[in-house]
Amino acid sequence: MALRKKLKKTTKATTSRHLISDKLPKSPISEQYRTIRTNIQFSAVDQELRSIMITSTGPAEGKSTTASNLAVVNAQQGKKVLFIDADMRKPTAHYTFQQDNFRGLTTVLTRQTFLSETIQPTRIDNLDILTSGPIPPNPAELLSSRAMDDLLAAAYQSYDLVVIDTPPVLAVTDAQILANQCDGTVLVVASGSTDQESAVKAKDLLESAKAKLLGVVLNMKKKSDNSYYYYYGGK
């Protein structure tokens, strides 16, 4: 409990409160994000991962926190990283990274703006962000469009890694649409709240969409000392 109080006190004055890997890089939780990063790299020794999609079974399981911190630890390793908030139904990245959201993924996909002029730098070295942009009436159609293919192709020319935050698998079809466009997918589940049936159903939906499921992040797992950590495991 002491750790939780300390974290709240440290992050109270900033909206980038989820970026513990940046704020507290020596903390046990930040070390777990680096462990996830390493295990992802080992899971694809025969293939270069240029894009990773992060999703969850349902809401409030920590996928956006996981996605943003994974982007940070990869940037800290020296990779040029682009973080894309593709959760166009409930976007959060512009709050986390303290950016405006007047333009973003939706304006690029609807050809209103160019990718190069819409991407925003963050204060973290090597990390840029493409926020969601205005919430559209047709997120799934935009993600399945040729414009999304073009966007990823353009991103690969400038970045070593693209990390994409998507909506929960069981809520809408967005994650399934993007799954086969990304080199790998990480599923986030919450200890004590995600039931086994939902986790299995999410896994089956991703695999039916031809996703390359790299593994699962078990989030909100309480340790004996009442701190929290993230654990990465294989399928």
N, C-alpha and C positions, 0 to 999 in steps of 0.2 A: 504493500500500500504506500510505503514511503516513496518508492520510485514513481508511482503514478502522480502523487502530489508534486513531486519535484518537476516532472514533465509539464504538468499543467501550469505551474508557476513560471517555468522557463518560456513557455509558448503563449502565454496569455495575451501579450501585447502585439502579436503578429498573426496574420491570417495564414502564413505559411507554416502552420503548426504541425502539419503532417510530415514535413521534411526532416525527420529526426536524423537521417543519414547525413544531412548537411549541418544541422544545428548541433547535434551531439555525435560526431563521427566515431568517438571512442566508446560509445555506449554498447551494451550487449545486444540491443535490438539492431543497431547499425551493423554490428558484426554479423548478425543473422542475415541481413540483406546482402552483405558481401558473400556469405555462404551460398545464398540462393543464386547470386550472379555466377559464382564459380561452378556450381552444380549444373546450371543451364549450359555453361560453356562445355563442360564435360559430357553433357547429354547429346551434344551435336559435334562430336570430334570429326566426323566424316563430312560435315556440311557446315558451311559458314552461315551463321544466323544473321540475317540483315534486318529482320523484323520479328518482333515478339508481341503477341496479343495477350492482354491480361483481362480475364473475365471472372465471373463468380456464378454461383448457382442462383442466388437471389440478392436483394438489396441489403445494405448495411453489413456486409461481410468483409469489407476492407480492401476491395479490389483497387480502388483509386489510390488509396494510401500505398498499397503494394506497388502499383504501377509507377507512381511518381518517385518513390524511393529507389526502385530498380533503375529508373532512368538516371537518378543522381549518382548511384554507386558505379554505374557503367561510365558516366562522364568523368568521375573521379579517377577512373582507371586510365583515362587519356583518350577514350573513344569520343568521336564526334557524334552526339546523340540528338535525335529529334523526338520529342514527346508529343504525341497526337491525342487530343481528347476527342475520341469518337463516340462518347456517350452524349449524343445530341439531345437526349430526352431529359437528362439530369446532369448537366456538366458541372464540374467542380474545379478543373485544373486552373482556371483563371483566378480563382480564389487562392488556391494553394500556392501558385507562383506569383501572385499579386500582379496580374496583367489585366489589360482591358479585354473585352470580348465583343467589341463592335464588329470585328471581322474575324474570320476563322475558317474552320473546315467547311462549313456550309457555303460560305461565299466563294471559296475556291472550287468546290464541286459544282456550283451553279454558274461558274465562269464569270463571276462578278469581280473577282480579284485574282491576281497571280499568286502562286505559292510563295515565290521569293519575296514578295512584298507583304505577305500576310504573316509569315513566320516571325516570331518575336524572340529576341535573346533574353535569357534569364541572367541573374547575377552569378549563377554557377558556371564556372568555366566549362566549355565544350558542350553545354546543354542549351538547346533552343526549344521553343514550344509553339505548337499550332493549337490554339484554343478551339473550342467547338464552333464559335460564331453564333449568330442568332438561331434560336430553336426553330427548325423547319417543320412543316406538316407531314413530311414524308422521309424520315431518316433512313429507313430500310432501302427505299428506292435510290437514294443518293449514294449509299454505301455500295450498292450493287451496280452502279453506273460505270461506264467507261472512264469517266473523269476520275474515279477512285484509283483505277489501274494506272492512269497517267500520273496521278499525284505520287503514288508509291514509286513509280519508275523515276520520277524527277527527284524524289527524296534520296533514293539510293545513289544518285550521282554526287550528292553533297555530304551524305552522312554515313558513318560506319554502322549505325544501329538506329532503327526506328522502333520506339516503344508505343504501343497503342492501347489506350484504355477504352473498353467497350461496355455496353450495358450487360446486365446479368443474362445468362443463357436462358433460364426458364421464364423470364419476363417477356422478352421480345426476340425477334429473329436476327437482330443486328449482328450479334457475335457469330452466329452460324454463317452469315453472309461473308464476314471478313475472315473467317477461320482458314479457308483454303487459299486466301491471298497472302497469308503470313507464313513465315518460315517455321514458326513455333507458337504454341499456345500454352499459357499457364493458367490453371484454374485455382481460384481462391475459395476456400471454405472456412467457416467460422466454428471453432470448437464450442460445443454446447448449444449451438443454435441450428446449424446445418444438419438435417437428418440424412441418414445413409441413402434412403430412397431418392432424395432430391439430388444428392451428389452423383449417384450412379446414373440417373436420368440425364443430368447435365453432361456427364462424360459420354454417354451414348449419343446424345445430340451432336456434340462436337465431332465425334468420330464419324458419324453419318454424314457430316458436312466436310469430311476429309481433312479435318484438322490434324496437325502433328502435335499431339499432346505431350509436352515435355515433362510435366509433373504437376503436383498439387502443393499449394501453400496452405498449411494449417495455421490459421490466424486466431488470435485471442485465446491462446492456450495458456492457462494459468499454471505457473510453476509453484513449487513449494514455498518460495520466498515472496509470493504474491506479485512478482513482476511478470511481464508478458514477453513473449518471443514469437518468432516466426520459424517454422520448420519446413524444409523443402524435401519432398519425397518423390520417388518415381511412381509410375502408374500402378 
